[in-house]
């Protein structure tokens, strides 16, 4: 979670930021689609009761408070 905050604060031209924001296109194999990492993060944030995590992750002190104290 702490790493997520760091990546969210990165410039949009950085490779990690582009990969995080990437939405795959094209055909998928049959069956249940695989989860992307960001979908797992969103589930974790929902479980922890964190709303507006994208906005909070931009503010380093707020994000540290959330990730280090467990809310």
mmCIF file as Biopython writes it, N, C-alpha, C and O atoms, coordinates in Angstrom:
data_model
#
loop_
_atom_site.group_PDB
_atom_site.id
_atom_site.type_symbol
_atom_site.label_atom_id
_atom_site.label_alt_id
_atom_site.label_comp_id
_atom_site.label_asym_id
_atom_site.label_entity_id
_atom_site.label_seq_id
_atom_site.pdbx_PDB_ins_code
_atom_site.Cartn_x
_atom_site.Cartn_y
_atom_site.Cartn_z
_atom_site.occupancy
_atom_site.B_iso_or_equiv
_atom_site.auth_seq_id
_atom_site.auth_asym_id
_atom_site.pdbx_PDB_model_num
ATOM 1   N N  . UNK A ? 1  ? 0.819   -1.190  0.000   1.0 0.0 1  A 1 
ATOM 2   C CA . UNK A ? 1  ? 0.000   0.000   0.000   1.0 0.0 1  A 1 
ATOM 3   C C  . UNK A ? 1  ? 0.864   1.255   0.000   1.0 0.0 1  A 1 
ATOM 4   O O  . UNK A ? 1  ? 0.536   2.230   -0.676  1.0 0.0 1  A 1 
ATOM 5   N N  . UNK A ? 2  ? 1.964   1.243   0.749   1.0 0.0 2  A 1 
ATOM 6   C CA . UNK A ? 2  ? 2.846   2.408   0.762   1.0 0.0 2  A 1 
ATOM 7   C C  . UNK A ? 2  ? 3.442   2.623   -0.626  1.0 0.0 2  A 1 
ATOM 8   O O  . UNK A ? 2  ? 3.590   3.760   -1.072  1.0 0.0 2  A 1 
ATOM 9   N N  . UNK A ? 3  ? 3.781   1.538   -1.303  1.0 0.0 3  A 1 
ATOM 10  C CA . UNK A ? 3  ? 4.350   1.629   -2.649  1.0 0.0 3  A 1 
ATOM 11  C C  . UNK A ? 3  ? 3.326   2.216   -3.620  1.0 0.0 3  A 1 
ATOM 12  O O  . UNK A ? 3  ? 3.692   2.971   -4.520  1.0 0.0 3  A 1 
ATOM 13  N N  . UNK A ? 4  ? 2.063   1.878   -3.448  1.0 0.0 4  A 1 
ATOM 14  C CA . UNK A ? 4  ? 1.009   2.420   -4.303  1.0 0.0 4  A 1 
ATOM 15  C C  . UNK A ? 4  ? 0.981   3.941   -4.221  1.0 0.0 4  A 1 
ATOM 16  O O  . UNK A ? 4  ? 0.856   4.614   -5.244  1.0 0.0 4  A 1 
ATOM 17  N N  . UNK A ? 5  ? 1.096   4.484   -3.022  1.0 0.0 5  A 1 
ATOM 18  C CA . UNK A ? 5  ? 1.096   5.938   -2.863  1.0 0.0 5  A 1 
ATOM 19  C C  . UNK A ? 5  ? 2.250   6.582   -3.598  1.0 0.0 5  A 1 
ATOM 20  O O  . UNK A ? 5  ? 2.102   7.651   -4.189  1.0 0.0 5  A 1 
ATOM 21  N N  . UNK A ? 6  ? 3.403   5.930   -3.560  1.0 0.0 6  A 1 
ATOM 22  C CA . UNK A ? 6  ? 4.570   6.475   -4.254  1.0 0.0 6  A 1 
ATOM 23  C C  . UNK A ? 6  ? 4.348   6.471   -5.770  1.0 0.0 6  A 1 
ATOM 24  O O  . UNK A ? 6  ? 4.675   7.444   -6.450  1.0 0.0 6  A 1 
ATOM 25  N N  . UNK A ? 7  ? 3.803   5.396   -6.286  1.0 0.0 7  A 1 
ATOM 26  C CA . UNK A ? 7  ? 3.556   5.307   -7.731  1.0 0.0 7  A 1 
ATOM 27  C C  . UNK A ? 7  ? 2.487   6.310   -8.158  1.0 0.0 7  A 1 
ATOM 28  O O  . UNK A ? 7  ? 2.595   6.900   -9.233  1.0 0.0 7  A 1 
ATOM 29  N N  . UNK A ? 8  ? 1.465   6.510   -7.339  1.0 0.0 8  A 1 
ATOM 30  C CA . UNK A ? 8  ? 0.402   7.461   -7.681  1.0 0.0 8  A 1 
ATOM 31  C C  . UNK A ? 8  ? 0.929   8.891   -7.753  1.0 0.0 8  A 1 
ATOM 32  O O  . UNK A ? 8  ? 0.391   9.710   -8.498  1.0 0.0 8  A 1 
ATOM 33  N N  . UNK A ? 9  ? 1.976   9.200   -6.987  1.0 0.0 9  A 1 
ATOM 34  C CA . UNK A ? 9  ? 2.541   10.548  -7.010  1.0 0.0 9  A 1 
ATOM 35  C C  . UNK A ? 9  ? 3.540   10.757  -8.144  1.0 0.0 9  A 1 
ATOM 36  O O  . UNK A ? 9  ? 4.001   11.879  -8.353  1.0 0.0 9  A 1 
ATOM 37  N N  . UNK A ? 10 ? 3.886   9.696   -8.882  1.0 0.0 10 A 1 
ATOM 38  C CA . UNK A ? 10 ? 4.858   9.805   -9.973  1.0 0.0 10 A 1 
ATOM 39  C C  . UNK A ? 10 ? 4.298   10.600  -11.150 1.0 0.0 10 A 1 
ATOM 40  O O  . UNK A ? 10 ? 3.086   10.742  -11.318 1.0 0.0 10 A 1 
ATOM 41  N N  . UNK A ? 11 ? 5.225   11.110  -11.954 1.0 0.0 11 A 1 
ATOM 42  C CA . UNK A ? 11 ? 4.875   11.796  -13.185 1.0 0.0 11 A 1 
ATOM 43  C C  . UNK A ? 11 ? 4.230   10.798  -14.150 1.0 0.0 11 A 1 
ATOM 44  O O  . UNK A ? 11 ? 4.611   9.628   -14.173 1.0 0.0 11 A 1 
ATOM 45  N N  . UNK A ? 12 ? 3.264   11.246  -14.941 1.0 0.0 12 A 1 
ATOM 46  C CA . UNK A ? 12 ? 2.542   10.375  -15.860 1.0 0.0 12 A 1 
ATOM 47  C C  . UNK A ? 12 ? 3.388   9.762   -16.951 1.0 0.0 12 A 1 
ATOM 48  O O  . UNK A ? 12 ? 2.961   8.797   -17.585 1.0 0.0 12 A 1 
ATOM 49  N N  . UNK A ? 13 ? 4.587   10.296  -17.194 1.0 0.0 13 A 1 
ATOM 50  C CA . UNK A ? 13 ? 5.459   9.760   -18.240 1.0 0.0 13 A 1 
ATOM 51  C C  . UNK A ? 13 ? 6.297   8.588   -17.745 1.0 0.0 13 A 1 
ATOM 52  O O  . UNK A ? 13 ? 6.898   7.882   -18.556 1.0 0.0 13 A 1 
ATOM 53  N N  . UNK A ? 14 ? 6.353   8.362   -16.434 1.0 0.0 14 A 1 
ATOM 54  C CA . UNK A ? 14 ? 7.152   7.256   -15.879 1.0 0.0 14 A 1 
ATOM 55  C C  . UNK A ? 14 ? 6.511   5.921   -16.237 1.0 0.0 14 A 1 
ATOM 56  O O  . UNK A ? 14 ? 5.287   5.799   -16.288 1.0 0.0 14 A 1 
ATOM 57  N N  . UNK A ? 15 ? 7.358   4.921   -16.484 1.0 0.0 15 A 1 
ATOM 58  C CA . UNK A ? 15 ? 6.886   3.614   -16.929 1.0 0.0 15 A 1 
ATOM 59  C C  . UNK A ? 15 ? 5.936   2.965   -15.918 1.0 0.0 15 A 1 
ATOM 60  O O  . UNK A ? 15 ? 4.897   2.433   -16.309 1.0 0.0 15 A 1 
ATOM 61  N N  . UNK A ? 16 ? 6.277   3.001   -14.624 1.0 0.0 16 A 1 
ATOM 62  C CA . UNK A ? 16 ? 5.418   2.383   -13.618 1.0 0.0 16 A 1 
ATOM 63  C C  . UNK A ? 16 ? 4.036   3.020   -13.580 1.0 0.0 16 A 1 
ATOM 64  O O  . UNK A ? 16 ? 3.029   2.326   -13.438 1.0 0.0 16 A 1 
ATOM 65  N N  . UNK A ? 17 ? 3.992   4.319   -13.704 1.0 0.0 17 A 1 
ATOM 66  C CA . UNK A ? 17 ? 2.710   5.026   -13.687 1.0 0.0 17 A 1 
ATOM 67  C C  . UNK A ? 17 ? 1.877   4.640   -14.906 1.0 0.0 17 A 1 
ATOM 68  O O  . UNK A ? 17 ? 0.667   4.442   -14.799 1.0 0.0 17 A 1 
ATOM 69  N N  . UNK A ? 18 ? 2.532   4.535   -16.071 1.0 0.0 18 A 1 
ATOM 70  C CA . UNK A ? 18 ? 1.799   4.147   -17.280 1.0 0.0 18 A 1 
ATOM 71  C C  . UNK A ? 18 ? 1.278   2.725   -17.168 1.0 0.0 18 A 1 
ATOM 72  O O  . UNK A ? 18 ? 0.171   2.435   -17.622 1.0 0.0 18 A 1 
ATOM 73  N N  . UNK A ? 19 ? 2.062   1.831   -16.568 1.0 0.0 19 A 1 
ATOM 74  C CA . UNK A ? 19 ? 1.625   0.445   -16.395 1.0 0.0 19 A 1 
ATOM 75  C C  . UNK A ? 19 ? 0.447   0.385   -15.429 1.0 0.0 19 A 1 
ATOM 76  O O  . UNK A ? 19 ? -0.501  -0.366  -15.660 1.0 0.0 19 A 1 
ATOM 77  N N  . UNK A ? 20 ? 0.492   1.156   -14.363 1.0 0.0 20 A 1 
ATOM 78  C CA . UNK A ? 20 ? -0.597  1.172   -13.396 1.0 0.0 20 A 1 
ATOM 79  C C  . UNK A ? 20 ? -1.891  1.641   -14.038 1.0 0.0 20 A 1 
ATOM 80  O O  . UNK A ? 20 ? -2.953  1.085   -13.758 1.0 0.0 20 A 1 
ATOM 81  N N  . UNK A ? 21 ? -1.822  2.650   -14.889 1.0 0.0 21 A 1 
ATOM 82  C CA . UNK A ? 21 ? -3.008  3.219   -15.516 1.0 0.0 21 A 1 
ATOM 83  C C  . UNK A ? 21 ? -3.445  2.473   -16.776 1.0 0.0 21 A 1 
ATOM 84  O O  . UNK A ? 21 ? -4.498  2.774   -17.338 1.0 0.0 21 A 1 
ATOM 85  N N  . UNK A ? 22 ? -2.638  1.496   -17.227 1.0 0.0 22 A 1 
ATOM 86  C CA . UNK A ? 22 ? -2.897  0.796   -18.473 1.0 0.0 22 A 1 
ATOM 87  C C  . UNK A ? 22 ? -4.167  -0.043  -18.379 1.0 0.0 22 A 1 
ATOM 88  O O  . UNK A ? 22 ? -4.406  -0.717  -17.377 1.0 0.0 22 A 1 
ATOM 89  N N  . UNK A ? 23 ? -4.969  0.005   -19.424 1.0 0.0 23 A 1 
ATOM 90  C CA . UNK A ? 23 ? -6.171  -0.808  -19.513 1.0 0.0 23 A 1 
ATOM 91  C C  . UNK A ? 23 ? -6.023  -1.709  -20.725 1.0 0.0 23 A 1 
ATOM 92  O O  . UNK A ? 23 ? -6.079  -1.220  -21.853 1.0 0.0 23 A 1 
ATOM 93  N N  . UNK A ? 24 ? -5.835  -3.023  -20.532 1.0 0.0 24 A 1 
ATOM 94  C CA . UNK A ? 24 ? -5.595  -3.919  -21.661 1.0 0.0 24 A 1 
ATOM 95  C C  . UNK A ? 24 ? -6.779  -3.967  -22.616 1.0 0.0 24 A 1 
ATOM 96  O O  . UNK A ? 24 ? -7.936  -3.961  -22.196 1.0 0.0 24 A 1 
ATOM 97  N N  . UNK A ? 25 ? -6.475  -4.014  -23.886 1.0 0.0 25 A 1 
ATOM 98  C CA . UNK A ? 25 ? -7.506  -4.081  -24.922 1.0 0.0 25 A 1 
ATOM 99  C C  . UNK A ? 25 ? -7.341  -5.402  -25.670 1.0 0.0 25 A 1 
ATOM 100 O O  . UNK A ? 25 ? -6.321  -6.080  -25.541 1.0 0.0 25 A 1 
ATOM 101 N N  . UNK A ? 26 ? -8.328  -5.744  -26.428 1.0 0.0 26 A 1 
ATOM 102 C CA . UNK A ? 26 ? -8.241  -6.948  -27.243 1.0 0.0 26 A 1 
ATOM 103 C C  . UNK A ? 26 ? -9.060  -8.081  -26.665 1.0 0.0 26 A 1 
ATOM 104 O O  . UNK A ? 26 ? -9.834  -7.897  -25.725 1.0 0.0 26 A 1 
ATOM 105 N N  . UNK A ? 27 ? -8.878  -9.242  -27.238 1.0 0.0 27 A 1 
ATOM 106 C CA . UNK A ? 27 ? -9.646  -10.415 -26.835 1.0 0.0 27 A 1 
ATOM 107 C C  . UNK A ? 27 ? -9.015  -11.090 -25.618 1.0 0.0 27 A 1 
ATOM 108 O O  . UNK A ? 27 ? -7.793  -11.147 -25.476 1.0 0.0 27 A 1 
ATOM 109 N N  . UNK A ? 28 ? -9.858  -11.584 -24.773 1.0 0.0 28 A 1 
ATOM 110 C CA . UNK A ? 28 ? -9.415  -12.346 -23.617 1.0 0.0 28 A 1 
ATOM 111 C C  . UNK A ? 28 ? -9.777  -13.812 -23.838 1.0 0.0 28 A 1 
ATOM 112 O O  . UNK A ? 28 ? -10.621 -14.143 -24.671 1.0 0.0 28 A 1 
ATOM 113 N N  . UNK A ? 29 ? -9.129  -14.668 -23.082 1.0 0.0 29 A 1 
ATOM 114 C CA . UNK A ? 29 ? -9.454  -16.080 -23.181 1.0 0.0 29 A 1 
ATOM 115 C C  . UNK A ? 29 ? -10.822 -16.331 -22.549 1.0 0.0 29 A 1 
ATOM 116 O O  . UNK A ? 29 ? -11.326 -15.501 -21.793 1.0 0.0 29 A 1 
ATOM 117 N N  . UNK A ? 30 ? -11.413 -17.472 -22.863 1.0 0.0 30 A 1 
ATOM 118 C CA . UNK A ? 30 ? -12.712 -17.814 -22.309 1.0 0.0 30 A 1 
ATOM 119 C C  . UNK A ? 30 ? -12.629 -18.023 -20.810 1.0 0.0 30 A 1 
ATOM 120 O O  . UNK A ? 30 ? -11.585 -18.401 -20.278 1.0 0.0 30 A 1 
ATOM 121 N N  . UNK A ? 31 ? -13.726 -17.775 -20.144 1.0 0.0 31 A 1 
ATOM 122 C CA . UNK A ? 31 ? -13.766 -17.993 -18.702 1.0 0.0 31 A 1 
ATOM 123 C C  . UNK A ? 31 ? -13.697 -16.693 -17.922 1.0 0.0 31 A 1 
ATOM 124 O O  . UNK A ? 31 ? -13.828 -15.602 -18.476 1.0 0.0 31 A 1 
ATOM 125 N N  . UNK A ? 32 ? -13.491 -16.839 -16.635 1.0 0.0 32 A 1 
ATOM 126 C CA . UNK A ? 32 ? -13.432 -15.676 -15.762 1.0 0.0 32 A 1 
ATOM 127 C C  . UNK A ? 32 ? -12.177 -14.873 -16.051 1.0 0.0 32 A 1 
ATOM 128 O O  . UNK A ? 32 ? -11.085 -15.438 -16.107 1.0 0.0 32 A 1 
ATOM 129 N N  . UNK A ? 33 ? -12.312 -13.558 -16.236 1.0 0.0 33 A 1 
ATOM 130 C CA . UNK A ? 33 ? -11.118 -12.744 -16.500 1.0 0.0 33 A 1 
ATOM 131 C C  . UNK A ? 33 ? -10.212 -12.667 -15.274 1.0 0.0 33 A 1 
ATOM 132 O O  . UNK A ? 33 ? -10.683 -12.646 -14.137 1.0 0.0 33 A 1 
ATOM 133 N N  . UNK A ? 34 ? -8.920  -12.625 -15.523 1.0 0.0 34 A 1 
ATOM 134 C CA . UNK A ? 34 ? -7.956  -12.484 -14.434 1.0 0.0 34 A 1 
ATOM 135 C C  . UNK A ? 34 ? -8.078  -11.104 -13.827 1.0 0.0 34 A 1 
ATOM 136 O O  . UNK A ? 34 ? -8.397  -10.128 -14.507 1.0 0.0 34 A 1 
ATOM 137 N N  . UNK A ? 35 ? -7.818  -11.045 -12.539 1.0 0.0 35 A 1 
ATOM 138 C CA . UNK A ? 35 ? -7.825  -9.753  -11.870 1.0 0.0 35 A 1 
ATOM 139 C C  . UNK A ? 35 ? -6.537  -9.021  -12.167 1.0 0.0 35 A 1 
ATOM 140 O O  . UNK A ? 35 ? -5.466  -9.622  -12.253 1.0 0.0 35 A 1 
ATOM 141 N N  . UNK A ? 36 ? -6.655  -7.729  -12.322 1.0 0.0 36 A 1 
ATOM 142 C CA . UNK A ? 36 ? -5.466  -6.900  -12.415 1.0 0.0 36 A 1 
ATOM 143 C C  . UNK A ? 36 ? -5.075  -6.492  -11.001 1.0 0.0 36 A 1 
ATOM 144 O O  . UNK A ? 36 ? -5.895  -6.547  -10.084 1.0 0.0 36 A 1 
ATOM 145 N N  . UNK A ? 37 ? -3.834  -6.087  -10.826 1.0 0.0 37 A 1 
ATOM 146 C CA . UNK A ? 37 ? -3.324  -5.727  -9.515  1.0 0.0 37 A 1 
ATOM 147 C C  . UNK A ? 37 ? -4.126  -4.578  -8.910  1.0 0.0 37 A 1 
ATOM 148 O O  . UNK A ? 37 ? -4.409  -4.577  -7.712  1.0 0.0 37 A 1 
ATOM 149 N N  . UNK A ? 38 ? -4.486  -3.614  -9.729  1.0 0.0 38 A 1 
ATOM 150 C CA . UNK A ? 38 ? -5.200  -2.437  -9.234  1.0 0.0 38 A 1 
ATOM 151 C C  . UNK A ? 38 ? -6.583  -2.827  -8.714  1.0 0.0 38 A 1 
ATOM 152 O O  . UNK A ? 38 ? -7.093  -2.191  -7.791  1.0 0.0 38 A 1 
ATOM 153 N N  . UNK A ? 39 ? -7.193  -3.853  -9.287  1.0 0.0 39 A 1 
ATOM 154 C CA . UNK A ? 39 ? -8.483  -4.312  -8.796  1.0 0.0 39 A 1 
ATOM 155 C C  . UNK A ? 39 ? -8.358  -4.908  -7.396  1.0 0.0 39 A 1 
ATOM 156 O O  . UNK A ? 39 ? -9.244  -4.725  -6.560  1.0 0.0 39 A 1 
ATOM 157 N N  . UNK A ? 40 ? -7.265  -5.615  -7.140  1.0 0.0 40 A 1 
ATOM 158 C CA . UNK A ? 40 ? -7.002  -6.126  -5.788  1.0 0.0 40 A 1 
ATOM 159 C C  . UNK A ? 40 ? -6.797  -4.979  -4.801  1.0 0.0 40 A 1 
ATOM 160 O O  . UNK A ? 40 ? -7.284  -5.030  -3.672  1.0 0.0 40 A 1 
ATOM 161 N N  . UNK A ? 41 ? -6.084  -3.959  -5.228  1.0 0.0 41 A 1 
ATOM 162 C CA . UNK A ? 41 ? -5.839  -2.794  -4.364  1.0 0.0 41 A 1 
ATOM 163 C C  . UNK A ? 41 ? -7.161  -2.113  -4.033  1.0 0.0 41 A 1 
ATOM 164 O O  . UNK A ? 41 ? -7.388  -1.722  -2.888  1.0 0.0 41 A 1 
ATOM 165 N N  . UNK A ? 42 ? -8.035  -1.970  -5.029  1.0 0.0 42 A 1 
ATOM 166 C CA . UNK A ? 42 ? -9.330  -1.332  -4.784  1.0 0.0 42 A 1 
ATOM 167 C C  . UNK A ? 42 ? -10.171 -2.153  -3.807  1.0 0.0 42 A 1 
ATOM 168 O O  . UNK A ? 42 ? -10.869 -1.584  -2.968  1.0 0.0 42 A 1 
ATOM 169 N N  . UNK A ? 43 ? -10.116 -3.480  -3.904  1.0 0.0 43 A 1 
ATOM 170 C CA . UNK A ? 43 ? -10.828 -4.332  -2.952  1.0 0.0 43 A 1 
ATOM 171 C C  . UNK A ? 43 ? -10.269 -4.170  -1.547  1.0 0.0 43 A 1 
ATOM 172 O O  . UNK A ? 43 ? -11.025 -4.093  -0.578  1.0 0.0 43 A 1 
ATOM 173 N N  . UNK A ? 44 ? -8.936  -4.119  -1.433  1.0 0.0 44 A 1 
ATOM 174 C CA . UNK A ? 44 ? -8.301  -3.931  -0.123  1.0 0.0 44 A 1 
ATOM 175 C C  . UNK A ? 44 ? -8.718  -2.609  0.493   1.0 0.0 44 A 1 
ATOM 176 O O  . UNK A ? 44 ? -9.027  -2.547  1.683   1.0 0.0 44 A 1 
ATOM 177 N N  . UNK A ? 45 ? -8.730  -1.555  -0.303  1.0 0.0 45 A 1 
ATOM 178 C CA . UNK A ? 45 ? -9.133  -0.242  0.201   1.0 0.0 45 A 1 
ATOM 179 C C  . UNK A ? 45 ? -10.590 -0.241  0.628   1.0 0.0 45 A 1 
ATOM 180 O O  . UNK A ? 45 ? -10.945 0.389   1.624   1.0 0.0 45 A 1 
ATOM 181 N N  . UNK A ? 46 ? -11.428 -0.935  -0.109  1.0 0.0 46 A 1 
ATOM 182 C CA . UNK A ? 46 ? -12.838 -1.021  0.248   1.0 0.0 46 A 1 
ATOM 183 C C  . UNK A ? 46 ? -13.001 -1.790  1.557   1.0 0.0 46 A 1 
ATOM 184 O O  . UNK A ? 46 ? -13.801 -1.406  2.410   1.0 0.0 46 A 1 
ATOM 185 N N  . UNK A ? 47 ? -12.246 -2.870  1.715   1.0 0.0 47 A 1 
ATOM 186 C CA . UNK A ? 47 ? -12.290 -3.660  2.944   1.0 0.0 47 A 1 
ATOM 187 C C  . UNK A ? 47 ? -11.845 -2.835  4.146   1.0 0.0 47 A 1 
ATOM 188 O O  . UNK A ? 47 ? -12.411 -2.942  5.234   1.0 0.0 47 A 1 
ATOM 189 N N  . UNK A ? 48 ? -10.819 -2.008  3.929   1.0 0.0 48 A 1 
ATOM 190 C CA . UNK A ? 48 ? -10.301 -1.170  5.014   1.0 0.0 48 A 1 
ATOM 191 C C  . UNK A ? 48 ? -11.179 0.057   5.254   1.0 0.0 48 A 1 
ATOM 192 O O  . UNK A ? 48 ? -10.975 0.784   6.226   1.0 0.0 48 A 1 
ATOM 193 N N  . UNK A ? 49 ? -12.162 0.293   4.368   1.0 0.0 49 A 1 
ATOM 194 C CA . UNK A ? 49 ? -13.057 1.432   4.535   1.0 0.0 49 A 1 
ATOM 195 C C  . UNK A ? 49 ? -12.455 2.746   4.078   1.0 0.0 49 A 1 
ATOM 196 O O  . UNK A ? 49 ? -12.870 3.808   4.542   1.0 0.0 49 A 1 
ATOM 197 N N  . UNK A ? 50 ? -11.489 2.696   3.182   1.0 0.0 50 A 1 
ATOM 198 C CA . UNK A ? 50 ? -10.845 3.907   2.678   1.0 0.0 50 A 1 
ATOM 199 C C  . UNK A ? 50 ? -11.596 4.363   1.438   1.0 0.0 50 A 1 
ATOM 200 O O  . UNK A ? 50 ? -11.703 3.620   0.462   1.0 0.0 50 A 1 
ATOM 201 N N  . UNK A ? 51 ? -12.112 5.572   1.476   1.0 0.0 51 A 1 
ATOM 202 C CA . UNK A ? 51 ? -12.801 6.146   0.325   1.0 0.0 51 A 1 
ATOM 203 C C  . UNK A ? 51 ? -11.952 7.284   -0.223  1.0 0.0 51 A 1 
ATOM 204 O O  . UNK A ? 51 ? -11.308 8.016   0.529   1.0 0.0 51 A 1 
ATOM 205 N N  . UNK A ? 52 ? -11.962 7.418   -1.524  1.0 0.0 52 A 1 
ATOM 206 C CA . UNK A ? 52 ? -11.178 8.480   -2.150  1.0 0.0 52 A 1 
ATOM 207 C C  . UNK A ? 52 ? -9.694  8.231   -2.054  1.0 0.0 52 A 1 
ATOM 208 O O  . UNK A ? 52 ? -8.922  9.173   -1.871  1.0 0.0 52 A 1 
ATOM 209 N N  . UNK A ? 53 ? -9.271  6.976   -2.174  1.0 0.0 53 A 1 
ATOM 210 C CA . UNK A ? 53 ? -7.866  6.626   -1.972  1.0 0.0 53 A 1 
ATOM 211 C C  . UNK A ? 53 ? -6.964  7.228   -3.033  1.0 0.0 53 A 1 
ATOM 212 O O  . UNK A ? 53 ? -5.800  7.513   -2.751  1.0 0.0 53 A 1 
ATOM 213 N N  . UNK A ? 54 ? -7.462  7.429   -4.241  1.0 0.0 54 A 1 
ATOM 214 C CA . UNK A ? 54 ? -6.612  8.028   -5.287  1.0 0.0 54 A 1 
ATOM 215 C C  . UNK A ? 54 ? -6.220  9.452   -4.909  1.0 0.0 54 A 1 
ATOM 216 O O  . UNK A ? 54 ? -5.074  9.857   -5.106  1.0 0.0 54 A 1 
ATOM 217 N N  . UNK A ? 55 ? -7.154  10.197  -4.377  1.0 0.0 55 A 1 
ATOM 218 C CA . UNK A ? 55 ? -6.876  11.569  -3.952  1.0 0.0 55 A 1 
ATOM 219 C C  . UNK A ? 55 ? -5.962  11.573  -2.721  1.0 0.0 55 A 1 
ATOM 220 O O  . UNK A ? 55 ? -5.031  12.374  -2.633  1.0 0.0 55 A 1 
ATOM 221 N N  . UNK A ? 56 ? -6.237  10.669  -1.774  1.0 0.0 56 A 1 
ATOM 222 C CA . UNK A ? 56 ? -5.423  10.604  -0.554  1.0 0.0 56 A 1 
ATOM 223 C C  . UNK A ? 56 ? -3.986  10.186  -0.838  1.0 0.0 56 A 1 
ATOM 224 O O  . UNK A ? 56 ? -3.059  10.635  -0.164  1.0 0.0 56 A 1 
ATOM 225 N N  . UNK A ? 57 ? -3.802  9.327   -1.834  1.0 0.0 57 A 1 
ATOM 226 C CA . UNK A ? 57 ? -2.452  8.838   -2.116  1.0 0.0 57 A 1 
ATOM 227 C C  . UNK A ? 57 ? -1.548  9.942   -2.651  1.0 0.0 57 A 1 
ATOM 228 O O  . UNK A ? 57 ? -0.324  9.820   -2.591  1.0 0.0 57 A 1 
ATOM 229 N N  . UNK A ? 58 ? -2.128  11.009  -3.168  1.0 0.0 58 A 1 
ATOM 230 C CA . UNK A ? 58 ? -1.338  12.135  -3.664  1.0 0.0 58 A 1 
ATOM 231 C C  . UNK A ? 58 ? -0.753  12.961  -2.518  1.0 0.0 58 A 1 
ATOM 232 O O  . UNK A ? 58 ? 0.243   13.662  -2.700  1.0 0.0 58 A 1 
ATOM 233 N N  . UNK A ? 59 ? -1.372  12.876  -1.337  1.0 0.0 59 A 1 
ATOM 234 C CA . UNK A ? 59 ? -0.899  13.609  -0.173  1.0 0.0 59 A 1 
ATOM 235 C C  . UNK A ? 59 ? -0.073  12.662  0.701   1.0 0.0 59 A 1 
ATOM 236 O O  . UNK A ? 59 ? -0.621  11.780  1.362   1.0 0.0 59 A 1 
ATOM 237 N N  . UNK A ? 60 ? 1.236   12.853  0.698   1.0 0.0 60 A 1 
ATOM 238 C CA . UNK A ? 60 ? 2.153   11.907  1.330   1.0 0.0 60 A 1 
ATOM 239 C C  . UNK A ? 60 ? 1.871   11.713  2.820   1.0 0.0 60 A 1 
ATOM 240 O O  . UNK A ? 60 ? 1.859   10.575  3.289   1.0 0.0 60 A 1 
ATOM 241 N N  . UNK A ? 61 ? 1.648   12.768  3.560   1.0 0.0 61 A 1 
ATOM 242 C CA . UNK A ? 61 ? 1.459   12.624  5.011   1.0 0.0 61 A 1 
ATOM 243 C C  . UNK A ? 61 ? 0.171   11.862  5.324   1.0 0.0 61 A 1 
ATOM 244 O O  . UNK A ? 61 ? 0.149   11.019  6.220   1.0 0.0 61 A 1 
ATOM 245 N N  . UNK A ? 62 ? -0.883  12.153  4.599   1.0 0.0 62 A 1 
ATOM 246 C CA . UNK A ? 62 ? -2.160  11.455  4.810   1.0 0.0 62 A 1 
ATOM 247 C C  . UNK A ? 62 ? -2.029  9.976   4.463   1.0 0.0 62 A 1 
ATOM 248 O O  . UNK A ? 62 ? -2.541  9.114   5.177   1.0 0.0 62 A 1 
ATOM 249 N N  . UNK A ? 63 ? -1.341  9.693   3.363   1.0 0.0 63 A 1 
ATOM 250 C CA . UNK A ? 63 ? -1.181  8.306   2.926   1.0 0.0 63 A 1 
ATOM 251 C C  . UNK A ? 63 ? -0.323  7.511   3.918   1.0 0.0 63 A 1 
ATOM 252 O O  . UNK A ? 63 ? -0.605  6.345   4.195   1.0 0.0 63 A 1 
ATOM 253 N N  . UNK A ? 64 ? 0.725   8.154   4.451   1.0 0.0 64 A 1 
ATOM 254 C CA . UNK A ? 64 ? 1.554   7.488   5.457   1.0 0.0 64 A 1 
ATOM 255 C C  . UNK A ? 64 ? 0.741   7.168   6.705   1.0 0.0 64 A 1 
ATOM 256 O O  . UNK A ? 64 ? 0.894   6.100   7.298   1.0 0.0 64 A 1 
ATOM 257 N N  . UNK A ? 65 ? -0.109  8.085   7.095   1.0 0.0 65 A 1 
ATOM 258 C CA . UNK A ? 65 ? -0.944  7.874   8.280   1.0 0.0 65 A 1 
ATOM 259 C C  . UNK A ? 65 ? -1.842  6.649   8.073   1.0 0.0 65 A 1 
ATOM 260 O O  . UNK A ? 65 ? -2.018  5.846   8.989   1.0 0.0 65 A 1 
ATOM 261 N N  . UNK A ? 66 ? -2.395  6.510   6.896   1.0 0.0 66 A 1 
ATOM 262 C CA . UNK A ? 66 ? -3.300  5.403   6.606   1.0 0.0 66 A 1 
ATOM 263 C C  . UNK A ? 66 ? -2.543  4.091   6.514   1.0 0.0 66 A 1 
ATOM 264 O O  . UNK A ? 66 ? -2.954  3.097   7.113   1.0 0.0 66 A 1 
ATOM 265 N N  . UNK A ? 67 ? -1.449  4.071   5.776   1.0 0.0 67 A 1 
ATOM 266 C CA . UNK A ? 67 ? -0.748  2.814   5.530   1.0 0.0 67 A 1 
ATOM 267 C C  . UNK A ? 67 ? 0.038   2.326   6.740   1.0 0.0 67 A 1 
ATOM 268 O O  . UNK A ? 67 ? 0.169   1.117   6.932   1.0 0.0 67 A 1 
ATOM 269 N N  . UNK A ? 68 ? 0.560   3.223   7.552   1.0 0.0 68 A 1 
ATOM 270 C CA . UNK A ? 68 ? 1.379   2.782   8.675   1.0 0.0 68 A 1 
ATOM 271 C C  . UNK A ? 68 ? 0.580   2.491   9.928   1.0 0.0 68 A 1 
ATOM 272 O O  . UNK A ? 68 ? 1.021   1.712   10.772  1.0 0.0 68 A 1 
ATOM 273 N N  . UNK A ? 69 ? -0.587  3.102   10.068  1.0 0.0 69 A 1 
ATOM 274 C CA . UNK A ? 69 ? -1.374  2.868   11.275  1.0 0.0 69 A 1 
ATOM 275 C C  . UNK A ? 69 ? -2.483  1.864   11.039  1.0 0.0 69 A 1 
ATOM 276 O O  . UNK A ? 69 ? -3.112  1.406   11.993  1.0 0.0 69 A 1 
ATOM 277 N N  . UNK A ? 70 ? -2.739  1.509   9.775   1.0 0.0 70 A 1 
ATOM 278 C CA . UNK A ? 70 ? -3.832  0.589   9.494   1.0 0.0 70 A 1 
ATOM 279 C C  . UNK A ? 70 ? -5.186  1.263   9.612   1.0 0.0 70 A 1 
ATOM 280 O O  . UNK A ? 70 ? -6.206  0.611   9.839   1.0 0.0 70 A 1 
ATOM 281 N N  . UNK A ? 71 ? -5.180  2.581   9.455   1.0 0.0 71 A 1 
ATOM 282 C CA . UNK A ? 71 ? -6.356  3.442   9.481   1.0 0.0 71 A 1 
ATOM 283 C C  . UNK A ? 71 ? -6.614  3.917   10.855  1.0 0.0 71 A 1 
ATOM 284 O O  . UNK A ? 71 ? -7.569  4.660   11.082  1.0 0.0 71 A 1 
#
